């Protein structure tokens, strides 16, 4: 698990940077593959593949939010948060300056994936070029480096 004091530092730094909305993202790994979710076509940034991710609720720590979001979006249970993979900033659909903190996670079991907010999912080899935004590609590069791929 990632150190609680480190997570508090990340949140404090985001507030100093004027970030209005905190988001967590998970690189869910299993047998050398990463889980990607496809956004509904009629949603903000519709049709793109992304990591399981979501907003941090008021009073919630980053690790608790990450575990909750993975379960809500995929039905999978997080076994371990192994690494911090960096962050990226973006403007949300509602115009808020947002920061997504990304972590590598392992799950108890890779199936069944039960989608709640997305149209499709795919397990894709981490070593391959993945159909994601440039920001997410940067996160996956960091993950590959940590895994020696």
ABEGO torsion letter per residue (X at the ends): XBBAAAAAAAAAAAAAAGBABBBBBBBBBBGGBBBBBBBBAABBGBGBBBBBBEBBBBGBBAAAAAAAAAAAAAGBBBABBABBAEBBBBBBAAGBBBBBBBBBBBBABAOBBBBAABABBBBBBAABBBBBBAAAAAAAAAAAAAAGX
